[in-house]
Amino acid sequence: MKKQRKNINLFAWLIFILFIFFAGLLIFNSNGLITYFKLKSELRTLHKEITITENQINTLQSKIDSLKTNDFKIEEVAREKYNMQKKNEKVLTVEEK
C-alpha cells in the first residue's frame, strides 16, 4: 500500500511539473501569450492610425475636388497663400499691436 501511495504521489508530482513546464512554454514562448498581447495592442494602434490617415485623405480629396470645380476657392487660395492680387487692386495690410 505504501508503494502504491508513493507511485501516486510521484505521478502527481510528475503531472504537476509537466503542467508548469507547458504553462511556461505557453506564456513565455516566442509565440506565447505575452507576444500575442503585445501584437494585439500594436494591431489596435495601427488600426487607429489607418482610420486617422483615411480621414485625412478624405479631407484632402474634398479640398482637391473643390479647387477643381470652384473658381472662388481657387481665387481664395491664390490671394491668401500666394499673396496674389488682381490688376489695379490695392492691398491693405492690418498690423496688430
N, CA, C and O atoms as a GROMACS GRO file, in nm:
protein
  388
    1MET      N    1   0.081  -0.118   0.000
    1MET     CA    2   0.000   0.000   0.000
    1MET      C    3   0.086   0.126   0.000
    1MET      O    4   0.051   0.224  -0.066
    2LYS      N    5   0.197   0.126   0.072
    2LYS     CA    6   0.285   0.241   0.074
    2LYS      C    7   0.350   0.263  -0.062
    2LYS      O    8   0.370   0.376  -0.104
    3LYS      N    9   0.382   0.153  -0.130
    3LYS     CA   10   0.441   0.164  -0.262
    3LYS      C   11   0.342   0.227  -0.359
    3LYS      O   12   0.378   0.310  -0.442
    4GLN      N   13   0.218   0.185  -0.348
    4GLN     CA   14   0.116   0.238  -0.437
    4GLN      C   15   0.094   0.388  -0.410
    4GLN      O   16   0.074   0.467  -0.502
    5ARG      N   17   0.099   0.425  -0.283
    5ARG     CA   18   0.082   0.566  -0.248
    5ARG      C   19   0.201   0.648  -0.297
    5ARG      O   20   0.183   0.761  -0.343
    6LYS      N   21   0.323   0.593  -0.289
    6LYS     CA   22   0.441   0.662  -0.339
    6LYS      C   23   0.431   0.680  -0.490
    6LYS      O   24   0.467   0.785  -0.543
    7ASN      N   25   0.381   0.578  -0.558
    7ASN     CA   26   0.366   0.588  -0.704
    7ASN      C   27   0.264   0.695  -0.741
    7ASN      O   28   0.284   0.768  -0.838
    8ILE      N   29   0.156   0.705  -0.664
    8ILE     CA   30   0.053   0.806  -0.692
    8ILE      C   31   0.111   0.946  -0.667
    8ILE      O   32   0.088   1.037  -0.747
    9ASN      N   33   0.186   0.964  -0.556
    9ASN     CA   34   0.249   1.093  -0.527
    9ASN      C   35   0.351   1.129  -0.634
    9ASN      O   36   0.358   1.244  -0.677
   10LEU      N   37   0.429   1.034  -0.675
   10LEU     CA   38   0.529   1.057  -0.779
   10LEU      C   39   0.460   1.095  -0.910
   10LEU      O   40   0.504   1.186  -0.980
   11PHE      N   41   0.354   1.024  -0.942
   11PHE     CA   42   0.278   1.054  -1.063
   11PHE      C   43   0.215   1.193  -1.056
   11PHE      O   44   0.214   1.265  -1.156
   12ALA      N   45   0.164   1.231  -0.940
   12ALA     CA   46   0.104   1.363  -0.922
   12ALA      C   47   0.210   1.472  -0.938
   12ALA      O   48   0.184   1.574  -1.002
   13TRP      N   49   0.326   1.452  -0.881
   13TRP     CA   50   0.435   1.549  -0.896
   13TRP      C   51   0.480   1.558  -1.041
   13TRP      O   52   0.509   1.668  -1.091
   14LEU      N   53   0.487   1.448  -1.108
   14LEU     CA   54   0.527   1.447  -1.247
   14LEU      C   55   0.426   1.526  -1.333
   14LEU      O   56   0.466   1.605  -1.419
   15ILE      N   57   0.299   1.503  -1.309
   15ILE     CA   58   0.196   1.576  -1.382
   15ILE      C   59   0.203   1.725  -1.349
   15ILE      O   60   0.188   1.809  -1.438
   16PHE      N   61   0.226   1.760  -1.223
   16PHE     CA   62   0.238   1.900  -1.183
   16PHE      C   63   0.357   1.967  -1.251
   16PHE      O   64   0.345   2.079  -1.300
   17ILE      N   65   0.470   1.900  -1.254
   17ILE     CA   66   0.589   1.955  -1.317
   17ILE      C   67   0.567   1.973  -1.468
   17ILE      O   68   0.606   2.074  -1.525
   18LEU      N   69   0.505   1.874  -1.530
   18LEU     CA   70   0.474   1.886  -1.673
   18LEU      C   71   0.378   2.002  -1.699
   18LEU      O   72   0.392   2.074  -1.797
   19PHE      N   73   0.280   2.018  -1.612
   19PHE     CA   74   0.185   2.128  -1.625
   19PHE      C   75   0.257   2.263  -1.616
   19PHE      O   76   0.232   2.352  -1.697
   20ILE      N   77   0.345   2.277  -1.520
   20ILE     CA   78   0.422   2.401  -1.503
   20ILE      C   79   0.509   2.426  -1.626
   20ILE      O   80   0.518   2.538  -1.674
   21PHE      N   81   0.571   2.321  -1.676
   21PHE     CA   82   0.658   2.333  -1.794
   21PHE      C   83   0.578   2.381  -1.915
   21PHE      O   84   0.620   2.474  -1.984
   22PHE      N   85   0.463   2.318  -1.943
   22PHE     CA   86   0.384   2.357  -2.058
   22PHE      C   87   0.319   2.495  -2.040
   22PHE      O   88   0.301   2.568  -2.137
   23ALA      N   89   0.284   2.528  -1.918
   23ALA     CA   90   0.231   2.661  -1.891
   23ALA      C   91   0.338   2.767  -1.918
   23ALA      O   92   0.310   2.872  -1.974
   24GLY      N   93   0.461   2.738  -1.877
   24GLY     CA   94   0.573   2.829  -1.905
   24GLY      C   95   0.596   2.844  -2.054
   24GLY      O   96   0.618   2.955  -2.103
   25LEU      N   97   0.589   2.734  -2.126
   25LEU     CA   98   0.604   2.742  -2.272
   25LEU      C   99   0.492   2.824  -2.334
   25LEU      O  100   0.516   2.904  -2.425
   26LEU      N  101   0.372   2.805  -2.287
   26LEU     CA  102   0.257   2.876  -2.342
   26LEU      C  103   0.268   3.026  -2.317
   26LEU      O  104   0.229   3.106  -2.402
   27ILE      N  105   0.319   3.064  -2.203
   27ILE     CA  106   0.326   3.206  -2.167
   27ILE      C  107   0.451   3.273  -2.222
   27ILE      O  108   0.442   3.382  -2.280
   28PHE      N  109   0.568   3.212  -2.207
   28PHE     CA  110   0.695   3.279  -2.235
   28PHE      C  111   0.758   3.241  -2.368
   28PHE      O  112   0.866   3.290  -2.400
   29ASN      N  113   0.696   3.157  -2.446
   29ASN     CA  114   0.748   3.117  -2.575
   29ASN      C  115   0.748   3.238  -2.670
   29ASN      O  116   0.678   3.337  -2.645
   30SER      N  117   0.825   3.230  -2.778
   30SER     CA  118   0.828   3.341  -2.873
   30SER      C  119   0.693   3.359  -2.941
   30SER      O  120   0.664   3.467  -2.992
   31ASN      N  121   0.610   3.257  -2.942
   31ASN     CA  122   0.474   3.266  -2.993
   31ASN      C  123   0.372   3.255  -2.880
   31ASN      O  124   0.258   3.215  -2.903
   32GLY      N  125   0.414   3.291  -2.760
   32GLY     CA  126   0.329   3.274  -2.643
   32GLY      C  127   0.230   3.387  -2.620
   32GLY      O  128   0.211   3.473  -2.706
   33LEU      N  129   0.170   3.383  -2.504
   33LEU     CA  130   0.065   3.480  -2.470
   33LEU      C  131   0.117   3.622  -2.459
   33LEU      O  132   0.049   3.717  -2.498
   34ILE      N  133   0.237   3.639  -2.405
   34ILE     CA  134   0.292   3.774  -2.390
   34ILE      C  135   0.311   3.838  -2.527
   34ILE      O  136   0.274   3.953  -2.548
   35THR      N  137   0.368   3.763  -2.619
   35THR     CA  138   0.386   3.813  -2.755
   35THR      C  139   0.252   3.840  -2.822
   35THR      O  140   0.237   3.939  -2.894
   36TYR      N  141   0.156   3.753  -2.798
   36TYR     CA  142   0.023   3.769  -2.856
   36TYR      C  143  -0.040   3.900  -2.812
   36TYR      O  144  -0.094   3.973  -2.895
   37PHE      N  145  -0.034   3.931  -2.684
   37PHE     CA  146  -0.096   4.053  -2.633
   37PHE      C  147  -0.022   4.178  -2.681
   37PHE      O  148  -0.084   4.280  -2.706
   38LYS      N  149   0.111   4.170  -2.694
   38LYS     CA  150   0.186   4.284  -2.747
   38LYS      C  151   0.146   4.310  -2.892
   38LYS      O  152   0.125   4.425  -2.932
   39LEU      N  153   0.136   4.205  -2.971
   39LEU     CA  154   0.099   4.220  -3.112
   39LEU      C  155  -0.045   4.269  -3.126
   39LEU      O  156  -0.076   4.347  -3.216
   40LYS      N  157  -0.132   4.222  -3.039
   40LYS     CA  158  -0.272   4.266  -3.043
   40LYS      C  159  -0.282   4.416  -3.014
   40LYS      O  160  -0.359   4.487  -3.079
   41SER      N  161  -0.204   4.464  -2.919
   41SER     CA  162  -0.202   4.606  -2.886
   41SER      C  163  -0.147   4.688  -3.004
   41SER      O  164  -0.201   4.793  -3.038
   42GLU      N  165  -0.041   4.638  -3.066
   42GLU     CA  166   0.016   4.706  -3.182
   42GLU      C  167  -0.083   4.710  -3.298
   42GLU      O  168  -0.090   4.810  -3.370
   43LEU      N  169  -0.159   4.603  -3.315
   43LEU     CA  170  -0.260   4.598  -3.421
   43LEU      C  171  -0.368   4.703  -3.398
   43LEU      O  172  -0.411   4.769  -3.493
   44ARG      N  173  -0.413   4.719  -3.273
   44ARG     CA  174  -0.513   4.821  -3.241
   44ARG      C  175  -0.460   4.961  -3.274
   44ARG      O  176  -0.532   5.044  -3.329
   45THR      N  177  -0.333   4.986  -3.239
   45THR     CA  178  -0.271   5.116  -3.266
   45THR      C  179  -0.265   5.142  -3.416
   45THR      O  180  -0.294   5.252  -3.462
   46LEU      N  181  -0.229   5.040  -3.493
   46LEU     CA  182  -0.221   5.056  -3.638
   46LEU      C  183  -0.358   5.080  -3.700
   46LEU      O  184  -0.370   5.157  -3.795
   47HIS      N  185  -0.460   5.015  -3.647
   47HIS     CA  186  -0.595   5.038  -3.698
   47HIS      C  187  -0.639   5.183  -3.672
   47HIS      O  188  -0.703   5.244  -3.757
   48LYS      N  189  -0.604   5.237  -3.556
   48LYS     CA  190  -0.636   5.376  -3.526
   48LYS      C  191  -0.564   5.470  -3.622
   48LYS      O  192  -0.623   5.566  -3.671
   49GLU      N  193  -0.435   5.442  -3.648
   49GLU     CA  194  -0.359   5.525  -3.740
   49GLU      C  195  -0.416   5.518  -3.881
   49GLU      O  196  -0.420   5.619  -3.952
   50ILE      N  197  -0.461   5.400  -3.922
   50ILE     CA  198  -0.522   5.385  -4.055
   50ILE      C  199  -0.648   5.469  -4.064
   50ILE      O  200  -0.671   5.535  -4.166
   51THR      N  201  -0.731   5.467  -3.961
   51THR     CA  202  -0.854   5.545  -3.960
   51THR      C  203  -0.824   5.694  -3.970
   51THR      O  204  -0.888   5.766  -4.046
   52ILE      N  205  -0.727   5.741  -3.893
   52ILE     CA  206  -0.689   5.882  -3.895
   52ILE      C  207  -0.637   5.921  -4.033
   52ILE      O  208  -0.673   6.027  -4.086
   53THR      N  209  -0.553   5.836  -4.091
   53THR     CA  210  -0.498   5.865  -4.223
   53THR      C  211  -0.606   5.865  -4.331
   53THR      O  212  -0.603   5.949  -4.421
   54GLU      N  213  -0.701   5.772  -4.322
   54GLU     CA  214  -0.810   5.771  -4.419
   54GLU      C  215  -0.895   5.898  -4.409
   54GLU      O  216  -0.939   5.950  -4.511
   55ASN      N  217  -0.917   5.946  -4.287
   55ASN     CA  218  -0.991   6.072  -4.269
   55ASN      C  219  -0.915   6.190  -4.331
   55ASN      O  220  -0.975   6.277  -4.394
   56GLN      N  221  -0.783   6.192  -4.312
   56GLN     CA  222  -0.703   6.298  -4.370
   56GLN      C  223  -0.708   6.292  -4.523
   56GLN      O  224  -0.716   6.395  -4.589
   57ILE      N  225  -0.702   6.172  -4.580
   57ILE     CA  226  -0.710   6.155  -4.724
   57ILE      C  227  -0.844   6.205  -4.776
   57ILE      O  228  -0.849   6.274  -4.878
   58ASN      N  229  -0.952   6.172  -4.707
   58ASN     CA  230  -1.085   6.219  -4.749
   58ASN      C  231  -1.095   6.371  -4.744
   58ASN      O  232  -1.152   6.432  -4.834
   59THR      N  233  -1.040   6.431  -4.640
   59THR     CA  234  -1.042   6.577  -4.628
   59THR      C  235  -0.963   6.641  -4.743
   59THR      O  236  -1.010   6.736  -4.805
   60LEU      N  237  -0.844   6.589  -4.770
   60LEU     CA  238  -0.763   6.644  -4.878
   60LEU      C  239  -0.828   6.623  -5.014
   60LEU      O  240  -0.820   6.710  -5.101
   61GLN      N  241  -0.893   6.508  -5.032
   61GLN     CA  242  -0.961   6.482  -5.158
   61GLN      C  243  -1.076   6.579  -5.180
   61GLN      O  244  -1.099   6.624  -5.293
   62SER      N  245  -1.150   6.611  -5.074
   62SER     CA  246  -1.259   6.708  -5.088
   62SER      C  247  -1.204   6.847  -5.120
   62SER      O  248  -1.265   6.922  -5.196
   63LYS      N  249  -1.088   6.883  -5.062
   63LYS     CA  250  -1.026   7.012  -5.094
   63LYS      C  251  -0.981   7.014  -5.240
   63LYS      O  252  -0.997   7.116  -5.308
   64ILE      N  253  -0.926   6.905  -5.288
   64ILE     CA  254  -0.884   6.896  -5.428
   64ILE      C  255  -1.004   6.910  -5.520
   64ILE      O  256  -1.000   6.983  -5.619
   65ASP      N  257  -1.112   6.841  -5.486
   65ASP     CA  258  -1.233   6.848  -5.568
   65ASP      C  259  -1.290   6.990  -5.572
   65ASP      O  260  -1.333   7.037  -5.677
   66SER      N  261  -1.290   7.058  -5.457
   66SER     CA  262  -1.342   7.195  -5.454
   66SER      C  263  -1.253   7.289  -5.533
   66SER      O  264  -1.303   7.383  -5.596
   67LEU      N  265  -1.122   7.267  -5.532
   67LEU     CA  266  -1.032   7.351  -5.612
   67LEU      C  267  -1.049   7.325  -5.761
   67LEU      O  268  -1.030   7.416  -5.842
   68LYS      N  269  -1.086   7.204  -5.799
   68LYS     CA  270  -1.106   7.173  -5.940
   68LYS      C  271  -1.233   7.235  -5.994
   68LYS      O  272  -1.240   7.270  -6.112
   69THR      N  273  -1.334   7.249  -5.910
   69THR     CA  274  -1.465   7.292  -5.959
   69THR      C  275  -1.504   7.433  -5.921
   69THR      O  276  -1.590   7.492  -5.987
   70ASN      N  277  -1.446   7.491  -5.820
   70ASN     CA  278  -1.492   7.619  -5.768
   70ASN      C  279  -1.387   7.727  -5.794
   70ASN      O  280  -1.279   7.725  -5.735
   71ASP      N  281  -1.418   7.820  -5.881
   71ASP     CA  282  -1.325   7.930  -5.913
   71ASP      C  283  -1.302   8.022  -5.793
   71ASP      O  284  -1.193   8.074  -5.775
   72PHE      N  285  -1.406   8.041  -5.712
   72PHE     CA  286  -1.393   8.125  -5.593
   72PHE      C  287  -1.288   8.066  -5.498
   72PHE      O  288  -1.210   8.140  -5.438
   73LYS      N  289  -1.288   7.935  -5.484
   73LYS     CA  290  -1.193   7.868  -5.395
   73LYS      C  291  -1.050   7.885  -5.447
   73LYS      O  292  -0.957   7.906  -5.369
   74ILE      N  293  -1.033   7.875  -5.578
   74ILE     CA  294  -0.901   7.894  -5.638
   74ILE      C  295  -0.852   8.036  -5.611
   74ILE      O  296  -0.736   8.057  -5.574
   75GLU      N  297  -0.940   8.134  -5.630
   75GLU     CA  298  -0.903   8.273  -5.606
   75GLU      C  299  -0.869   8.296  -5.459
   75GLU      O  300  -0.775   8.368  -5.427
   76GLU      N  301  -0.945   8.234  -5.372
   76GLU     CA  302  -0.920   8.248  -5.228
   76GLU      C  303  -0.781   8.194  -5.191
   76GLU      O  304  -0.708   8.259  -5.116
   77VAL      N  305  -0.747   8.078  -5.242
   77VAL     CA  306  -0.615   8.020  -5.213
   77VAL      C  307  -0.505   8.107  -5.272
   77VAL      O  308  -0.402   8.129  -5.207
   78ALA      N  309  -0.525   8.155  -5.394
   78ALA     CA  310  -0.423   8.239  -5.458
   78ALA      C  311  -0.400   8.367  -5.379
   78ALA      O  312  -0.285   8.409  -5.363
   79ARG      N  313  -0.506   8.428  -5.328
   79ARG     CA  314  -0.491   8.552  -5.253
   79ARG      C  315  -0.427   8.528  -5.116
   79ARG      O  316  -0.336   8.600  -5.076
   80GLU      N  317  -0.475   8.426  -5.043
   80GLU     CA  318  -0.429   8.406  -4.906
   80GLU      C  319  -0.291   8.341  -4.899
   80GLU      O  320  -0.205   8.384  -4.823
   81LYS      N  321  -0.272   8.238  -4.978
   81LYS     CA  322  -0.149   8.162  -4.965
   81LYS      C  323  -0.034   8.222  -5.046
   81LYS      O  324   0.081   8.222  -5.002
   82TYR      N  325  -0.064   8.273  -5.165
   82TYR     CA  326   0.041   8.320  -5.254
   82TYR      C  327   0.045   8.472  -5.269
   82TYR      O  328   0.122   8.523  -5.351
   83ASN      N  329  -0.036   8.544  -5.193
   83ASN     CA  330  -0.039   8.690  -5.191
   83ASN      C  331  -0.056   8.749  -5.332
   83ASN      O  332   0.007   8.850  -5.365
   84MET      N  333  -0.139   8.689  -5.411
   84MET     CA  334  -0.167   8.739  -5.546
   84MET      C  335  -0.281   8.840  -5.539
   84MET      O  336  -0.362   8.838  -5.446
   85GLN      N  337  -0.286   8.927  -5.639
   85GLN     CA  338  -0.392   9.027  -5.644
   85GLN      C  339  -0.430   9.053  -5.790
   85GLN      O  340  -0.355   9.023  -5.882
   86LYS      N  341  -0.549   9.110  -5.807
   86LYS     CA  342  -0.595   9.144  -5.941
   86LYS      C  343  -0.528   9.273  -5.986
   86LYS      O  344  -0.472   9.348  -5.905
   87LYS      N  345  -0.533   9.299  -6.118
   87LYS     CA  346  -0.476   9.423  -6.170
   87LYS      C  347  -0.555   9.541  -6.114
   87LYS      O  348  -0.676   9.532  -6.092
   88ASN      N  349  -0.485   9.648  -6.090
   88ASN     CA  350  -0.544   9.772  -6.038
   88ASN      C  351  -0.610   9.751  -5.902
   88ASN      O  352  -0.708   9.820  -5.871
   89GLU      N  353  -0.561   9.661  -5.824
   89GLU     CA  354  -0.618   9.635  -5.692
   89GLU      C  355  -0.515   9.673  -5.587
   89GLU      O  356  -0.397   9.640  -5.600
   90LYS      N  357  -0.559   9.740  -5.483
   90LYS     CA  358  -0.470   9.778  -5.375
   90LYS      C  359  -0.491   9.682  -5.258
   90LYS      O  360  -0.604   9.646  -5.226
   91VAL      N  361  -0.382   9.643  -5.196
   91VAL     CA  362  -0.388   9.550  -5.084
   91VAL      C  363  -0.362   9.627  -4.956
   91VAL      O  364  -0.264   9.701  -4.946
   92LEU      N  365  -0.449   9.611  -4.861
   92LEU     CA  366  -0.432   9.676  -4.732
   92LEU      C  367  -0.386   9.572  -4.631
   92LEU      O  368  -0.442   9.463  -4.623
   93THR      N  369  -0.286   9.605  -4.557
   93THR     CA  370  -0.238   9.514  -4.452
   93THR      C  371  -0.269   9.576  -4.317
   93THR      O  372  -0.251   9.696  -4.296
   94VAL      N  373  -0.316   9.494  -4.228
   94VAL     CA  374  -0.352   9.539  -4.095
   94VAL      C  375  -0.251   9.480  -3.996
   94VAL      O  376  -0.230   9.359  -3.991
   95GLU      N  377  -0.192   9.566  -3.920
   95GLU     CA  378  -0.094   9.522  -3.821
   95GLU      C  379  -0.156   9.523  -3.683
   95GLU      O  380  -0.226   9.617  -3.646
   96GLU      N  381  -0.132   9.420  -3.609
   96GLU     CA  382  -0.182   9.413  -3.472
   96GLU      C  383  -0.077   9.467  -3.378
   96GLU      O  384   0.042   9.448  -3.400
   97LYS      N  385  -0.122   9.532  -3.272
   97LYS     CA  386  -0.028   9.587  -3.174
   97LYS      C  387  -0.014   9.496  -3.057
   97LYS      O  388   0.061   9.525  -2.964
   0.00000   0.00000   0.00000
